[in-house]
Amino acid sequence: AEPFQIDITKGAEDDLGWFRAYARRLILDGLEIHLRYEPTVGSHKIRQLRPNPVAGWELKLGDFRVLYDIGEQQRVVTVQVVGEKRGNRLIVQGQEFTEHESH
């Protein structure tokens, strides 16, 4: 199958800017490895989120979390948010992030 294009929103670019270079590298490599070909294959790293205003899917890379959407027709993965899990909290740009949790 044709690979997916990986599109990183301005917001997610800003999120990535909060990480050190090695963490950014790890996250960007993870996007390539896990989302380029099979972004919807449920595994221990990929899960579909309950309906929410932020994103449909989550990728786990160690303590890092990538929230993304998938355009099946266009074969595009859009990275919306990148954060780090601390305990059961998701930290994005230094703040706790909860907008992806269904209320």
C-alpha positions in Angstrom: 0.0 0.0 0.0 1.0 3.6 -0.6 2.7 5.2 2.4 0.9 7.8 4.4 2.1 11.4 4.3 2.9 12.7 7.8 1.8 16.2 8.4 2.7 18.0 11.6 0.5 21.0 12.5 2.0 24.3 13.7 0.7 23.5 17.2 2.5 20.1 17.2 5.7 21.7 15.9 5.5 24.1 18.9 4.9 21.1 21.2 8.0 19.4 19.8 10.0 22.6 20.4 9.6 22.0 24.1 11.6 18.7 23.9 15.3 18.3 23.9 16.9 17.3 20.6 17.2 13.6 21.5 13.5 13.4 22.5 12.5 15.1 19.3 14.5 12.7 17.3 13.0 9.7 19.1 9.5 11.1 18.5 10.1 11.9 14.8 11.6 8.5 14.3 8.6 6.9 16.0 6.2 8.7 13.6 8.1 7.2 10.7 8.2 3.7 12.1 4.7 3.4 13.3 2.5 5.9 11.3 4.0 5.9 7.8 2.4 2.6 6.7 -0.1 1.4 9.2 -1.4 4.3 11.4 -4.6 2.4 12.3 -3.1 -0.9 13.3 -4.1 -1.3 17.0 -1.1 -2.4 19.0 0.2 -1.7 22.5 1.5 1.5 20.9 -1.5 2.7 18.9 -5.0 3.2 20.2 -8.2 4.8 19.0 -9.4 7.5 21.3 -13.0 8.1 22.3 -14.6 10.9 20.3 -13.1 14.2 21.3 -12.3 17.6 19.7 -8.5 17.0 19.4 -7.6 13.8 17.7 -8.8 10.3 16.9 -5.7 8.3 17.7 -2.8 8.1 20.1 0.7 6.7 19.6 2.7 5.8 22.7 6.5 6.1 22.4 7.8 5.3 25.9 6.6 8.2 28.0 5.8 10.3 24.9 2.3 10.6 23.4 1.4 11.7 19.9 -2.2 12.5 19.2 -3.1 12.3 15.6 -5.8 12.1 13.0 -6.0 10.0 9.8 -7.3 11.0 6.4 -7.8 7.6 4.8 -8.7 9.0 1.4 -5.8 11.3 1.1 -3.6 8.9 3.1 -2.4 11.6 5.4 -1.6 11.4 9.1 -2.0 14.7 10.8 -0.1 15.1 14.1 -2.1 17.4 16.3 -0.4 17.3 19.8 2.8 15.9 21.2 3.3 15.5 24.9 4.8 13.5 27.7 3.1 11.3 30.2 3.9 11.9 33.8 2.0 9.5 36.0 -1.5 9.7 34.6 -1.2 13.2 33.4 -0.3 14.3 29.9 2.0 17.3 29.9 2.1 19.5 26.7 4.3 22.6 26.6 4.7 22.4 30.4 1.0 22.3 31.1 -1.4 19.5 31.9 -3.5 18.6 28.8 -6.9 17.1 29.1 -8.8 18.2 26.0 -8.5 14.8 24.3 -10.3 13.1 27.1 -14.0 12.6 26.5 -16.0 14.2 29.2 
